[in-house]
Amino acid sequence: MFGIASRLVQVQQATNPVQHVDEEQRKAGREAEGEFVKDLQTLGGVCDCDLFHALRVPDAFQTRRHEIDVVLLHGSGVYCIEVKNWSGTISVCDDPEYWQKGKTKSGSSSSLRQHPNPVKEAKKNAEILRNHLMRAGICLSANKFFAKVILTNKNCDLDDCIKNDGHVVTPDKVEEFAKSFARTWTNVITDPLIPYFFTGQLSYTQIDQTRSALRQIGTWDILELNGGKQLVGDYKGCAELSCNRQDVEELFFTHQRNATSATLWAIVGYAPTVNVTMYKRGGGGWFTRDTTGMVSLPYNRNIAFRIAGETADAQIPANDITRLLLSA
């Protein structure tokens, strides 16, 4: 009888999971980055294979990794892009290493916050990426790397110093910037005929080698929780979930949320479980996705995940997880 009572309590927990809601500011920033990438694809005709998200590029001594929001590979060069969805007043501080962001209320400033100068961050990341490619044997000149800061929120008031910075793309210029990558029919016809050293463009060989090297750079794993909140970091593992990330790109968690059926299973002796389907990397089809296997876990089994910026692994119950995206 005690066992049944215990399982019924477990059923209540399994069928009423905690709702993890993402912060609106973080969610808006993620959506803004997605919209910007979509503009590059639809307005600029940039192929998905030439867009790289959240690359974590190691520094010269391999002691830390520097994240770049978007890396765009184009014939004109390699663009290292930071996307900011900041609103309110934005200005350069007296110390140019920082920008100041604040909200306006009836003409007065409040909630002032300082952030590291994103232009300087983008320049530093561009240099780190160039050095990383050099170590991989891809030697591109410094003038083929472009640092850009994209400000997407139209509800911002920028000072002249930021507006006039050539590395900054203001909200009203985002579409124009995206369209600048579109190829004309003239480009399509003449590019294969004119040697790259006359046009100043990257050669096809350089583009192919750079694309291959960028694919090898790691990104964050993304863990999505019930309620929509996303955590970025590194999946550290679970005893029952042994998989090769080179073969698996997503772990999808299926839960027992129906209280009636879960209660019936508890009465006959079964505790709640979570089924995890492992989807093959690059195995998408027209109607189905290739899988590499399925594992059943106790609903309260912990998944170890190192959240970005933390120094210890978080232990997250499988019942709270909807899916886990693994970087290559």
N, C-alpha and C positions, 0 to 999 in steps of 0.2 A: 504493500500500500504506500509505503514511504517513497518507493521508486516511482510509482505513478504520479504522486504529488510533485516530486522533483521534476519529472519530465513535463508536467503541465505548466510548471513555472517557466521552464525552458521554452516551451511553445509560446508563452506570452511574450517572452523577450524576443524570440525569433520573428514573430509575426508583427511586432510593433517596434521596428528598429528606430534608433536615434536618427533624427533629421539633421544632417550637417549642411548648413546653408553657407554658401560662399559670401565673403564680404563684397558689397556692391561695387566698391572702388576697384577691387582686384578683378571682379568679373567684367566690369566695363573695360578695364585695360586689356584683358584677354580678348574681348570681342573687338576692340579697336584694332588690335594687331591682326586679327583675322580678317577684318574688313580691308585693311591696308594691303594684305597679301592678295586678297581677292581683286583689288584694284590693279595690282601689278599683273595679274593673270588676264583679267578681262579687258583692261584699257591698254596695257603695255604688251600683251601677248607673250608674257614671260612663261616659259614652260615650267611645270611643277618640278622637273628634275634639276632646274637651275635655281631653285629656292630652298634654303636650308634654315630651319627654325631652331632657336635656342641652342646653338652650337656651344659646346663647352671646350674652349681651346686651351691646351696646356701652355704654361709659360716656358721660358728657356730652360729652367732648372727642374721642370716637371713637378713643382711643389704645390701649385694650385691651378685651377682652371677658371677662365674668364668667360662669362656667358655673353653671347651676342644674340640679340633678338632675332634678326633676320640677316642672312648673308645671301646676296643676289649675285649670281655669276652671269656676266654679259660680255659681249664682244669688246666693249670699251674698257672692261676691267672688273674688279671685284668690289662690291659695295657692302660695307659693314654698317648696318642700320640699327639704330636704337629708336624704338617707338614709344612715345609718351602720350598718354591721354589726360594730360594735366589741364585743369581749368583754373579760372581766377586770374589774378595778376601774377605775371612771371617776369622776373628781372634778374640781371647779373648782380651779385653782391659786390661789396667793396673788395673783398677777396675774390678774384676771378675764378678761383677753384670751385666756387659754389654758385648755384642759382637759388633765388628765393621765390617761393610760391606761397600765395595766400589768397583768401577769399575776400570779397568786398561786401560790406554791409552799409548801405546808405552812404556810400562814398568813402567810408573809412576801412582800413585794412585790419584784418583779424586772422587768427590761426596761421600766423606766418611760420613757414617751415623751410629749412635749408636742405638742398640736395646737392650731391657732387655734380659739377658741371658736366652734363651729358655729352657735350661736344668733345671735351677733353677725354672722356671715357671712350667715346667712339673712336677717336684718333688712336688712343692707346690700344684698343682692341684690334684696330686695323693693322697696327704694327706687330702685335703679337701673332695675328693670323698670318701675316706675311712671313715672319720668322719661322713659324711652324711649317709653312709650305716649303720654305727654303730647306729645312731639315729633311723634308720628304723628297728633296731633289727637284722641286719646282721653283725655278728662279724667275720671278716676275719683278720688274722694276717698281720702285716705291710709288711712281706716278700712276700705276695701274690699280691702286687701292684707294677707295673713296670712303670717307667717314661721313655719315649723314645722321641727323636727328630729325625724326618725323614727329611733328606735333599735330595730333589728329582732332583735338577737341576745339570746336569753333567758339566755345564759351571761355576763351582765354584772352587776356589783354597783355600783349608782349611789349617790352620796352624796345627802343630803337636798336640797341646793341644786339639784341637777339634777332630782330627782324632783318637786320642787314648782314647777319652772319651767313656766308655762303654755304656753310655746312648744315644750316637749319632749313627745313622745309616747313613753312607755316601752313595752318589748316586750309587756307584758301588756295594753296599751291600743290596740295597732295595729288589731285587728279592730273594736273599738268606734269608733275614729276613722274607719275605712273605712265602717262602717255609717251614720255620721252624715250621709253625703251621699245616702242613699237617699231617694227621694221617696215619700210616702204617697199614697193615693188622694185624700185631702183636698187635698194640694198640687196634684195633677193637675187637680182640678176647680176649685179656687178661684184658682190663680195667674193664669189668663187673665182673670179677672173683676175682680180687685182691682188698682188702679193700683200700680205699683212704688214710688211715693213713700210709699205707706201701709205696704207690707210691708218696706221697707228693702232689697229685693232689687235686683239689677241688672236693667235693662229688657232686653227681647229685642233691641232695637237695640244697646245697649251690649255685650251678650254677643256678638252677631254681629260687631260692629266689632272687639272685642278678640280674638275667635277668628281673624279674618282677619289682624290685625296680628301675633299670635303665630306664625301659620304662616309669616310672612315672615322671622322671626328664624332665623338659621342655627344648625345643630348641627355636631357633629364628623362627619367621614367615619370609617368603620370598616373597617379592613383586617384580614381574617382569614387567618392563616397555617396552613400544614400542621401538624397537631398540636393545633390548637384555640386557640392564642394570638391575642388580639385587640389591635390597635394603634388608638388613636384619634388623630386629627389632621386634616391637610389633604392631600388628593391633589393633587400638583403636576404630574403628567402623565407622558406617554410619547409619543414621536413618532408611533408607530403607533396609539395609543389616543386619538384626538381625538373627543370626544363632548361634547354639551351636557347639563350636569347637570340642566337644567330638563326635559329629555326622558328622561334615563336615570337609573334609581335603583340599578341593580346591575350590576357587571361580574363575571361568573362564569367562573372559570378551569378549563378541562378539560385534564388532563395525560396524557402517554403513560407510564403506570406499568407496563405489561406488558413485561417485559424481553425476552420471546421475540419479540413482534411488532416492538418497537422495534429489536432487533438485526437483524432481517431488513430493515427499512427502511434501517438504517445501511449494510448490506452493498451495497444497490442504489444508495446514494448520497445518502440523505436524513438530515439532522441532526434531533435531537428538536425539537419545537415545542410551543407551548401555544396552545390555541384559547380566545379570550375572547368570550363571548356577552354582548351588551349588552341588558339588559331594560328595557323602556319603563316610565317612571314612571307608576304608577297603572294599569298595563296587565294586572293580574291577572284571570284568568277562573276558571271552575269547574275546568277540567282543564289548561289551558295558560296560559302567560304570553306577552304580546306582546313581540317583540324589535325592536330598531332596527338590528341588524346583528351581524356576527361578524368578528373579526380574528384572524389567525394570527401569533404572535410566536416568535422564537427562544427556546428554553427558558431561556437565560441573560440575556435582555433585562432591564435594570434598570427598575424602576418608582420614580419619585421620590415620596416621601411625607414630609411634615413631621410628625413625631411631636409630640404636644402637650407643650409645655414645653421642646422642643429649639430650638436656634438655627440648625441646619443641616438640609438635607434628607437623609433616609436613602435609600439606593439599594438596593432590595429586588429580588432576582431573581424573575422571573415564576414560576419553577418552585416557589418557596416559598409562593405565594399561592393560596388557594382561592377567595376572593371579596372584592370591594370594594364597600361600600355607600356611595353618594354622598348627602350631604345636599342638600336642595333649594336 
